[in-house]
């Protein structure tokens, strides 16, 4: 799970919002790329919802991260 509000364990890891902003994308654009809704992205960024990604969405996120010069390894390990 990508966390935005609760980053106490690893404060140097990027949040989903930081990844999205580094990609220079709006919530709507980011949601479209991941195959979800802007509302879901917004709720996650506000800490109201935990984002659950399908394998296809994870692969797409990996591609987006690479475009931004980041690695999937830059994300937190807790994807429960």
C-alpha atoms as one frame of an Amber mdcrd trajectory, in Angstrom:
protein
   0.000   0.000   0.000   1.335   3.397  -0.857   0.851   5.641   2.115   0.490
   9.394   2.152  -0.533  10.425   5.654   1.156   7.677   7.691   4.853   7.763
   6.767   6.291   7.519  10.252   8.353   4.402   9.584  10.179   5.672   6.475
   9.919   9.460   6.154  12.273   9.607   3.135  10.109   7.377   0.947   7.927
   9.223  -1.576   4.198   9.405  -1.121   1.809   8.724  -3.954   1.174  12.464
  -4.185   4.913  13.129  -4.490   5.195  10.513  -7.234   2.236  12.052  -9.065
   3.647  15.554  -8.723   7.086  14.439  -9.875   5.361  13.057 -12.970   3.763
  16.500 -13.374   0.296  14.936 -13.510  -3.040  16.005 -12.157  -5.064  13.549
 -10.104  -7.256  13.034 -13.157  -4.300  12.245 -15.447  -2.677   9.965 -12.881
  -5.940   8.132 -12.259  -6.450   7.613 -15.987  -2.925   6.187 -16.335  -3.525
   3.755 -13.469  -7.035   2.812 -14.544  -8.803   4.224 -11.512 -10.754   7.388
 -10.713  -9.557  10.842  -9.672 -11.789  10.526  -6.617  -9.932   7.385  -5.549
  -6.562   9.102  -5.964  -7.771  12.168  -4.058  -9.213  10.101  -1.223  -5.941
   8.213  -0.930  -3.863  11.400  -0.898  -6.054  12.801   1.893  -5.647   9.582
   3.893  -9.321   8.643   3.614  -8.744   5.515   1.542  -6.003   2.935   1.076
  -5.160   2.440  -2.560  -5.264  -1.150  -3.733  -3.613  -1.798  -7.082  -4.015
  -4.715  -9.463  -0.936  -6.341 -10.948  -1.556  -4.438 -14.196  -1.773  -1.153
 -12.292   1.460  -1.939 -10.450   3.190  -2.590 -13.771   1.898   0.716 -15.134
   3.016   2.514 -11.976   6.475   0.980 -12.451   6.586   2.375 -16.005   5.509
   5.820 -14.785   8.141   5.772 -12.057  10.826   4.909 -14.588   9.715   7.831
 -16.760  10.273  10.088 -13.740  13.732   8.671 -13.084  12.532   6.670 -10.104
  12.481   2.975  -9.357   9.779   0.794  -7.901  12.398   0.141  -5.214  12.010
   3.775  -4.129   8.527   2.957  -2.786   7.665   1.579   0.657   7.569  -2.189
   1.091   4.245  -2.248   2.929   1.747  -3.044   0.205  -0.674  -5.006   2.394
